[in-house]
């Protein structure tokens, strides 16, 4: 669809919205530009997800004018926003990338063990075990650094945490948005990239969260 067609499609649909719907759309446009992902599985995102689904053509037309693609995966119930030209990608440090890949790996491993209605989760202790298993570290990653990384991924609606980062029994909830954060489709490829990062090699991974700093 051309820019003119996108503009026409957006205006035609947008002009029919009530003022409260326009205000809600404005709020969600800014939210998506900030966090990139909306997940129905996250309690605070549930109503936002259904609003995006209901008005999907309007959102798609609006973001297309900005060279963004909005995708709604109704199987995993995720709204994902990405830039067509690869602009505004978040540049991750090595340990941030490594932990993101580990979280993705653990999502793969656990997703077939649970029903569709269950949240996929892991303990902080499990995360430490997976990090140490890379053989990159002589000792556990520090609480401060791990906390910063977890807060980063919480900010982009990839994970959530119940408890304190210093407690091994604290729980990390892994949202299905993590499937769209990096462009990998096979767990074997995830494991290969983890091995490469652990050795200090570049994996040329694309991260689809926007840089918001």
Beta strands, then each sheet from edge to edge (+ up, - down):
strand 1: 37-39
strand 2: 68-73
strand 3: 78-83
strand 4: 120-123
strand 5: 159-162
strand 6: 171-174
sheet 1: 1+ 3- 2+
sheet 2: 4+ 6- 5+
end
